[in-house]
Amino acid sequence: MLSRIAESLFWIGRYVERADNTARLLDVHLNVLLEDPWVDEPSANASLLSVMNVQFTEDRDVTQADILTHLAYDSKELSSIAGSLTAARENARRAREVISTEVWESLNTTRMELRRWTNRARRPHEYFVWVRERTAVMRGLASATTSRDDVWNFLELGRSLERADMIARLLMTRSLDGTTGPDWTTLLRTCSAHEAYLRTVRALVAEERAAEFMLIDRHFPRSIAYNLNMAEEYLTRIEGAERSPTLAGRAQLALGRARTTLEYSPVRDVLDELRPQMQAVQQACATASDHIRDRYFLPDATVSWNQEAL
């Protein structure tokens, strides 16, 4: 497979997952602002932009409108929903020869409908629901129409890395400045994990149990450990079964260290240092992404989380 095709597939997986999880994160953030009477809104908004690695350069308080502009509607900002969906469509155009017609049409249709959905007169919640539905359609079509070869492996490698990174960012909203953050039931519902949690744990939502489920459950597809493990698995399928000292092996090592740190640390210790622990997960994903880029893609590809080249 050509490196440019592999790179486009990798970023399709990442951008679609980023749009989905950014919609979930914004939805829970706006709910917290609405429901918490003691929230310091400017501080909480600024903290969220920091979590998402978005620079706010204006010399004033960060408003809810600024959050929606930078993280939802700005098609030129690759950290935003609109920017991610636009970039996913552009990468699909470049990989058109290997993706199915159904996947291409889904991404193209989503991009064409963005303009009417980013109309500021609409309620943000409706937009977030639409984004989650469209990204679910794309993932379903990809699963149903893609052979389990390297096309699938690079798509899923990007998706797994991005999901682990974004779930870590979502959990970091528990410690945003100026707010007590969402409760664990809200976080579980935001990740579509509440029902799975109740079936698995068979108990009411408690902090340590919910955190353990989101961090290290081996069977739930939105836990951080599950996605780190799947990223390792897809790297193994691409590179070969034997771990080697190549860049791919270093990427697996970074992911494995992050996963085992979560799995073998007491949940209480992770919760007590939630922000640095989640930043460590993000750093592991960024390190793995750098090694994957250097191993498989063009050497001049950009590495920053929110400034990747299309």
C-alpha positions as a Markdown table, in Angstrom:
| # | Residue | x | y | z |
|---|---|---|---|---|
| 1 | Met | 0.0 | 0.0 | 0.0 |
| 2 | Leu | 1.2 | 3.5 | -0.9 |
| 3 | Ser | 2.2 | 5.5 | 2.2 |
| 4 | Arg | -0.1 | 8.4 | 1.2 |
| 5 | Ile | -3.1 | 6.0 | 1.1 |
| 6 | Ala | -2.2 | 4.5 | 4.4 |
| 7 | Glu | -1.8 | 8.0 | 5.9 |
| 8 | Ser | -5.2 | 9.0 | 4.6 |
| 9 | Leu | -6.9 | 5.9 | 6.0 |
| 10 | Phe | -5.2 | 6.5 | 9.4 |
| 11 | Trp | -6.5 | 10.1 | 9.5 |
| 12 | Ile | -10.0 | 9.2 | 8.3 |
| 13 | Gly | -10.3 | 6.9 | 11.4 |
| 14 | Arg | -8.9 | 9.6 | 13.7 |
| 15 | Tyr | -11.0 | 12.5 | 12.3 |
| 16 | Val | -14.3 | 10.7 | 12.4 |
| 17 | Glu | -13.6 | 9.5 | 15.9 |
| 18 | Arg | -12.5 | 13.0 | 16.9 |
| 19 | Ala | -15.8 | 14.5 | 15.6 |
| 20 | Asp | -17.9 | 12.0 | 17.5 |
| 21 | Asn | -16.1 | 12.4 | 20.8 |
| 22 | Thr | -15.8 | 16.2 | 20.6 |
| 23 | Ala | -19.6 | 16.3 | 20.2 |
| 24 | Arg | -20.0 | 14.1 | 23.3 |
| 25 | Leu | -17.5 | 16.2 | 25.3 |
| 26 | Leu | -19.2 | 19.5 | 24.3 |
| 27 | Asp | -22.6 | 18.1 | 25.1 |
| 28 | Val | -21.6 | 17.2 | 28.7 |
| 29 | His | -19.7 | 20.5 | 29.1 |
| 30 | Leu | -22.8 | 22.6 | 28.1 |
| 31 | Asn | -24.9 | 20.5 | 30.5 |
| 32 | Val | -22.6 | 21.2 | 33.4 |
| 33 | Leu | -22.7 | 24.9 | 32.7 |
| 34 | Leu | -26.5 | 24.8 | 32.6 |
| 35 | Glu | -27.0 | 22.7 | 35.7 |
| 36 | Asp | -24.2 | 23.8 | 38.1 |
| 37 | Pro | -25.3 | 27.1 | 39.8 |
| 38 | Trp | -21.8 | 27.7 | 41.3 |
| 39 | Val | -19.8 | 27.2 | 38.1 |
| 40 | Asp | -17.2 | 29.9 | 37.1 |
| 41 | Glu | -18.1 | 29.8 | 33.4 |
| 42 | Pro | -15.1 | 31.7 | 31.9 |
| 43 | Ser | -12.7 | 29.7 | 33.9 |
| 44 | Ala | -14.4 | 26.4 | 33.0 |
| 45 | Asn | -14.5 | 27.4 | 29.3 |
| 46 | Ala | -10.8 | 28.3 | 29.3 |
| 47 | Ser | -9.9 | 25.1 | 31.0 |
| 48 | Leu | -11.8 | 23.1 | 28.4 |
| 49 | Leu | -10.0 | 24.8 | 25.5 |
| 50 | Ser | -6.7 | 23.9 | 27.3 |
| 51 | Val | -7.8 | 20.3 | 27.6 |
| 52 | Met | -8.5 | 20.3 | 23.8 |
| 53 | Asn | -5.1 | 22.0 | 23.1 |
| 54 | Val | -6.8 | 25.1 | 21.5 |
| 55 | Gln | -5.1 | 28.4 | 21.9 |
| 56 | Phe | -7.4 | 31.4 | 22.8 |
| 57 | Thr | -5.5 | 34.5 | 21.9 |
| 58 | Glu | -8.1 | 37.2 | 22.6 |
| 59 | Asp | -7.6 | 39.3 | 25.8 |
| 60 | Arg | -11.0 | 38.6 | 27.4 |
| 61 | Asp | -13.0 | 35.9 | 29.1 |
| 62 | Val | -13.8 | 32.8 | 27.2 |
| 63 | Thr | -17.6 | 32.6 | 26.5 |
| 64 | Gln | -19.9 | 29.7 | 25.6 |
| 65 | Ala | -20.0 | 31.1 | 22.1 |
| 66 | Asp | -16.2 | 31.0 | 21.9 |
| 67 | Ile | -16.3 | 27.3 | 22.9 |
| 68 | Leu | -18.8 | 26.5 | 20.2 |
| 69 | Thr | -16.9 | 28.5 | 17.6 |
| 70 | His | -13.6 | 26.8 | 18.2 |
| 71 | Leu | -14.7 | 23.3 | 19.0 |
| 72 | Ala | -18.0 | 22.9 | 17.0 |
| 73 | Tyr | -18.4 | 25.2 | 14.1 |
| 74 | Asp | -15.0 | 26.4 | 12.8 |
| 75 | Ser | -14.2 | 24.3 | 9.7 |
| 76 | Lys | -10.6 | 25.6 | 9.6 |
| 77 | Glu | -9.9 | 24.3 | 13.2 |
| 78 | Leu | -9.0 | 20.6 | 13.1 |
| 79 | Ser | -9.9 | 20.3 | 16.8 |
| 80 | Ser | -13.5 | 21.2 | 15.9 |
| 81 | Ile | -16.3 | 19.0 | 14.8 |
| 82 | Ala | -16.7 | 20.7 | 11.5 |
| 83 | Gly | -13.0 | 20.8 | 10.9 |
| 84 | Ser | -12.6 | 17.1 | 11.6 |
| 85 | Leu | -15.5 | 16.1 | 9.4 |
| 86 | Thr | -14.1 | 18.3 | 6.6 |
| 87 | Ala | -10.6 | 16.8 | 7.0 |
| 88 | Ala | -12.1 | 13.2 | 7.0 |
| 89 | Arg | -13.9 | 13.9 | 3.7 |
| 90 | Glu | -10.7 | 15.3 | 2.2 |
| 91 | Asn | -8.7 | 12.3 | 3.2 |
| 92 | Ala | -11.4 | 10.0 | 1.9 |
| 93 | Arg | -11.1 | 11.7 | -1.5 |
| 94 | Arg | -7.4 | 11.0 | -1.5 |
| 95 | Ala | -8.0 | 7.3 | -0.6 |
| 96 | Arg | -11.0 | 7.0 | -2.9 |
| 97 | Glu | -9.3 | 4.0 | -4.7 |
| 98 | Val | -9.4 | 1.8 | -1.6 |
| 99 | Ile | -12.4 | 2.8 | 0.4 |
| 100 | Ser | -15.9 | 1.6 | -0.6 |
| 101 | Thr | -18.4 | 3.8 | -2.4 |
| 102 | Glu | -20.7 | 3.6 | 0.6 |
| 103 | Val | -18.1 | 5.0 | 2.9 |
| 104 | Trp | -17.2 | 7.8 | 0.5 |
| 105 | Glu | -20.8 | 8.8 | -0.1 |
| 106 | Ser | -21.4 | 8.8 | 3.7 |
| 107 | Leu | -18.5 | 11.2 | 4.3 |
| 108 | Asn | -19.3 | 13.3 | 1.3 |
| 109 | Thr | -23.0 | 13.7 | 2.3 |
| 110 | Thr | -22.0 | 14.6 | 5.9 |
| 111 | Arg | -19.7 | 17.3 | 4.6 |
| 112 | Met | -22.3 | 18.7 | 2.3 |
| 113 | Glu | -24.9 | 18.9 | 5.1 |
| 114 | Leu | -22.5 | 20.6 | 7.6 |
| 115 | Arg | -23.4 | 24.1 | 6.4 |
| 116 | Arg | -27.0 | 23.9 | 7.5 |
| 117 | Trp | -26.1 | 22.2 | 10.8 |
| 118 | Thr | -23.6 | 24.7 | 11.7 |
| 119 | Asn | -26.2 | 27.5 | 11.5 |
| 120 | Arg | -25.8 | 29.3 | 14.8 |
| 121 | Ala | -29.6 | 29.6 | 15.1 |
| 122 | Arg | -29.9 | 25.8 | 15.8 |
| 123 | Arg | -29.6 | 24.4 | 19.2 |
| 124 | Pro | -26.2 | 22.8 | 19.8 |
| 125 | His | -27.6 | 19.6 | 21.2 |
| 126 | Glu | -29.4 | 18.8 | 17.9 |
| 127 | Tyr | -26.1 | 19.3 | 16.1 |
| 128 | Phe | -24.2 | 17.0 | 18.5 |
| 129 | Val | -26.9 | 14.3 | 18.0 |
| 130 | Trp | -26.6 | 14.6 | 14.3 |
| 131 | Val | -22.8 | 14.3 | 14.4 |
| 132 | Arg | -23.0 | 11.2 | 16.6 |
| 133 | Glu | -25.4 | 9.6 | 14.2 |
| 134 | Arg | -23.4 | 10.4 | 11.0 |
| 135 | Thr | -20.1 | 9.2 | 12.5 |
| 136 | Ala | -21.9 | 6.0 | 13.6 |
| 137 | Val | -23.2 | 5.5 | 10.1 |
| 138 | Met | -19.7 | 5.9 | 8.6 |
| 139 | Arg | -18.2 | 3.4 | 11.1 |
| 140 | Gly | -21.0 | 0.9 | 10.4 |
| 141 | Leu | -20.6 | 1.2 | 6.6 |
| 142 | Ala | -16.8 | 0.8 | 6.9 |
| 143 | Ser | -17.2 | -2.3 | 9.0 |
| 144 | Ala | -19.7 | -3.8 | 6.6 |
| 145 | Thr | -17.9 | -3.0 | 3.4 |
| 146 | Thr | -14.2 | -3.2 | 4.1 |
| 147 | Ser | -12.0 | -6.3 | 3.8 |
| 148 | Arg | -10.0 | -7.1 | 6.9 |
| 149 | Asp | -6.7 | -6.2 | 5.3 |
| 150 | Asp | -4.4 | -3.2 | 5.7 |
| 151 | Val | -7.1 | -0.8 | 4.6 |
| 152 | Trp | -9.1 | -1.9 | 7.7 |
| 153 | Asn | -6.1 | -2.1 | 9.9 |
| 154 | Phe | -5.0 | 1.6 | 9.3 |
| 155 | Leu | -8.6 | 2.8 | 9.6 |
| 156 | Glu | -9.0 | 1.1 | 13.0 |
| 157 | Leu | -5.5 | 1.9 | 14.2 |
| 158 | Gly | -6.3 | 5.6 | 13.8 |
| 159 | Arg | -9.7 | 5.2 | 15.4 |
| 160 | Ser | -8.4 | 3.3 | 18.4 |
| 161 | Leu | -5.6 | 5.8 | 19.1 |
| 162 | Glu | -8.0 | 8.8 | 18.8 |
| 163 | Arg | -10.7 | 7.2 | 21.0 |
| 164 | Ala | -8.2 | 6.4 | 23.8 |
| 165 | Asp | -6.9 | 10.0 | 23.5 |
| 166 | Met | -10.4 | 11.6 | 23.5 |
| 167 | Ile | -11.8 | 9.4 | 26.4 |
| 168 | Ala | -8.8 | 10.6 | 28.4 |
| 169 | Arg | -9.8 | 14.2 | 27.6 |
| 170 | Leu | -13.4 | 13.6 | 28.5 |
| 171 | Leu | -12.4 | 12.2 | 31.9 |
| 172 | Met | -10.2 | 15.2 | 32.4 |
| 173 | Thr | -13.4 | 17.3 | 32.5 |
| 174 | Arg | -13.9 | 15.9 | 36.0 |
| 175 | Ser | -11.2 | 18.4 | 37.1 |
| 176 | Leu | -11.9 | 21.5 | 35.0 |
| 177 | Asp | -11.2 | 24.8 | 36.8 |
| 178 | Gly | -14.2 | 26.7 | 37.9 |
| 179 | Thr | -16.6 | 23.7 | 38.1 |
| 180 | Thr | -17.0 | 20.4 | 40.0 |
| 181 | Gly | -17.3 | 18.7 | 36.6 |
| 182 | Pro | -19.9 | 16.1 | 35.5 |
| 183 | Asp | -20.8 | 13.2 | 37.8 |
| 184 | Trp | -19.9 | 9.7 | 36.8 |
| 185 | Thr | -23.3 | 8.7 | 35.7 |
| 186 | Thr | -23.2 | 11.6 | 33.2 |
| 187 | Leu | -19.8 | 10.6 | 32.0 |
| 188 | Leu | -21.0 | 7.0 | 31.5 |
| 189 | Arg | -24.1 | 8.1 | 29.6 |
| 190 | Thr | -21.9 | 10.5 | 27.5 |
| 191 | Cys | -19.7 | 7.5 | 26.4 |
| 192 | Ser | -22.8 | 5.3 | 25.8 |
| 193 | Ala | -21.5 | 3.2 | 28.7 |
| 194 | His | -24.1 | 3.4 | 31.3 |
| 195 | Glu | -26.2 | 0.4 | 30.3 |
| 196 | Ala | -23.0 | -1.7 | 29.7 |
| 197 | Tyr | -21.7 | -0.6 | 33.1 |
| 198 | Leu | -25.0 | -1.8 | 34.9 |
| 199 | Arg | -24.9 | -5.1 | 33.1 |
| 200 | Thr | -21.2 | -5.7 | 33.9 |
| 201 | Val | -20.9 | -4.3 | 37.4 |
| 202 | Arg | -24.5 | -5.1 | 38.5 |
| 203 | Ala | -24.4 | -2.2 | 41.0 |
| 204 | Leu | -25.3 | 1.4 | 41.3 |
| 205 | Val | -22.8 | 3.9 | 39.9 |
| 206 | Ala | -20.0 | 4.6 | 42.3 |
| 207 | Glu | -16.9 | 6.6 | 41.6 |
| 208 | Glu | -14.2 | 3.9 | 41.8 |
| 209 | Arg | -16.3 | 1.3 | 40.0 |
| 210 | Ala | -17.2 | 3.7 | 37.2 |
| 211 | Ala | -13.7 | 4.9 | 36.8 |
| 212 | Glu | -12.4 | 1.3 | 36.7 |
| 213 | Phe | -14.9 | 0.5 | 34.0 |
| 214 | Met | -14.0 | 3.5 | 31.8 |
| 215 | Leu | -10.2 | 3.1 | 32.4 |
| 216 | Ile | -9.5 | -0.6 | 32.2 |
| 217 | Asp | -12.5 | -2.8 | 31.3 |
| 218 | Arg | -11.2 | -5.3 | 28.8 |
| 219 | His | -14.5 | -5.9 | 27.0 |
| 220 | Phe | -16.1 | -2.4 | 26.7 |
| 221 | Pro | -15.0 | -0.8 | 23.4 |
| 222 | Arg | -14.9 | 2.7 | 24.9 |
| 223 | Ser | -12.5 | 2.0 | 27.8 |
| 224 | Ile | -9.0 | 3.5 | 27.5 |
| 225 | Ala | -7.2 | 0.2 | 28.1 |
| 226 | Tyr | -9.4 | -1.6 | 25.5 |
| 227 | Asn | -8.5 | 0.9 | 22.8 |
| 228 | Leu | -4.8 | 1.0 | 23.7 |
| 229 | Asn | -4.7 | -2.8 | 23.4 |
| 230 | Met | -6.5 | -2.7 | 20.1 |
| 231 | Ala | -4.1 | -0.1 | 18.7 |
| 232 | Glu | -1.3 | -2.5 | 19.7 |
| 233 | Glu | -3.1 | -5.4 | 18.0 |
| 234 | Tyr | -3.6 | -3.5 | 14.7 |
| 235 | Leu | 0.1 | -2.5 | 14.7 |
| 236 | Thr | 0.9 | -6.2 | 15.1 |
| 237 | Arg | -1.3 | -7.1 | 12.1 |
| 238 | Ile | 0.4 | -4.4 | 10.0 |
| 239 | Glu | 4.0 | -5.1 | 11.0 |
| 240 | Gly | 3.9 | -8.8 | 11.8 |
| 241 | Ala | 3.5 | -10.9 | 14.9 |
| 242 | Glu | 7.0 | -10.5 | 16.2 |
| 243 | Arg | 7.7 | -7.3 | 18.1 |
| 244 | Ser | 10.9 | -5.6 | 16.9 |
| 245 | Pro | 13.0 | -2.6 | 17.8 |
| 246 | Thr | 11.5 | -0.8 | 14.8 |
| 247 | Leu | 9.5 | 2.4 | 15.0 |
| 248 | Ala | 6.3 | 0.3 | 15.1 |
| 249 | Gly | 7.8 | -1.7 | 18.0 |
| 250 | Arg | 8.4 | 1.6 | 19.9 |
| 251 | Ala | 4.8 | 2.7 | 19.2 |
| 252 | Gln | 3.6 | -0.6 | 20.7 |
| 253 | Leu | 5.9 | -0.1 | 23.7 |
| 254 | Ala | 4.6 | 3.4 | 24.4 |
| 255 | Leu | 1.0 | 2.1 | 24.2 |
| 256 | Gly | 1.7 | -0.9 | 26.3 |
| 257 | Arg | 3.3 | 1.1 | 29.0 |
| 258 | Ala | 0.3 | 3.4 | 29.2 |
| 259 | Arg | -2.1 | 0.5 | 29.3 |
| 260 | Thr | -0.3 | -1.5 | 32.0 |
| 261 | Thr | 0.2 | 1.6 | 34.1 |
| 262 | Leu | -3.6 | 2.0 | 34.2 |
| 263 | Glu | -4.2 | -1.7 | 34.7 |
| 264 | Tyr | -1.8 | -2.2 | 37.6 |
| 265 | Ser | -2.3 | 1.0 | 39.4 |
| 266 | Pro | -4.9 | 1.2 | 42.2 |
| 267 | Val | -8.0 | 3.0 | 40.9 |
| 268 | Arg | -7.9 | 5.4 | 43.8 |
| 269 | Asp | -4.4 | 6.5 | 43.0 |
| 270 | Val | -5.4 | 7.2 | 39.4 |
| 271 | Leu | -8.4 | 9.2 | 40.6 |
| 272 | Asp | -6.3 | 11.2 | 43.0 |
| 273 | Glu | -4.1 | 12.3 | 40.1 |
| 274 | Leu | -6.6 | 12.1 | 37.3 |
| 275 | Arg | -5.4 | 15.0 | 35.2 |
| 276 | Pro | -1.7 | 13.9 | 35.0 |
| 277 | Gln | -2.7 | 10.3 | 34.5 |
| 278 | Met | -4.9 | 11.2 | 31.5 |
| 279 | Gln | -2.2 | 13.5 | 30.2 |
| 280 | Ala | 0.2 | 10.5 | 30.3 |
| 281 | Val | -2.3 | 8.6 | 28.1 |
| 282 | Gln | -2.5 | 11.5 | 25.7 |
| 283 | Gln | 1.3 | 11.6 | 25.5 |
| 284 | Ala | 1.5 | 7.9 | 24.9 |
| 285 | Cys | -0.9 | 8.2 | 22.0 |
| 286 | Ala | 1.0 | 11.2 | 20.6 |
| 287 | Thr | 4.3 | 9.3 | 20.9 |
| 288 | Ala | 2.8 | 6.3 | 19.2 |
| 289 | Ser | 1.3 | 8.5 | 16.4 |
| 290 | Asp | 4.8 | 10.0 | 15.8 |
| 291 | His | 6.4 | 6.6 | 15.5 |
| 292 | Ile | 3.6 | 5.4 | 13.2 |
| 293 | Arg | 4.1 | 8.5 | 11.0 |
| 294 | Asp | 7.8 | 8.0 | 10.8 |
| 295 | Arg | 7.5 | 4.2 | 10.0 |
| 296 | Tyr | 4.7 | 4.2 | 7.4 |
| 297 | Phe | 3.9 | 7.7 | 6.2 |
| 298 | Leu | 5.7 | 10.5 | 4.4 |
| 299 | Pro | 8.6 | 12.0 | 6.5 |
| 300 | Asp | 7.3 | 15.6 | 6.2 |
| 301 | Ala | 3.9 | 14.9 | 7.8 |
| 302 | Thr | 2.9 | 17.2 | 10.6 |
| 303 | Val | 2.8 | 15.9 | 14.2 |
| 304 | Ser | 0.8 | 18.4 | 16.3 |
| 305 | Trp | -2.5 | 17.0 | 17.6 |
| 306 | Asn | -4.6 | 19.9 | 16.4 |
| 307 | Gln | -2.6 | 21.1 | 13.4 |
| 308 | Glu | -2.2 | 17.9 | 11.2 |
| 309 | Ala | -2.0 | 18.4 | 7.5 |
| 310 | Leu | -5.1 | 17.3 | 5.6 |
